[in-house]
Amino acid sequence: MTAKTYTLREAEIERRWYVVDATDETLGRLASRIARVAKVYARHSGYPKGYKEETLGHLLGRRPEEAVRRAVKGMVPHTRLGAQQLRKLKIYAGADHPHQAQRPEPLA
């Protein structure tokens, strides 16, 4: 078996620069606007050529509930308690959900 690893050279990297006007902007909204461009989710399957990258904008277009779940996952404790909390979290892309019998209340 001959598996070769391809490494990009410095000249092959295409860099893109952005200028952001922050006057009269709220910090959180400015940060979320910048994060849409700069945020990249990466994962590796463990197999050769199993590295995958996806930008936040692409993920929001494809599965917006997954972007919210990943954001919440980063904020809960990275312990067994946090894992239990994430299992109880239900996220839906629209206003419709199958939990009317539980009489959910809007979050303040």
Order of alpha helices (4+ residues) and beta strands (2+ residues): alpha-beta-beta-alpha-alpha-alpha
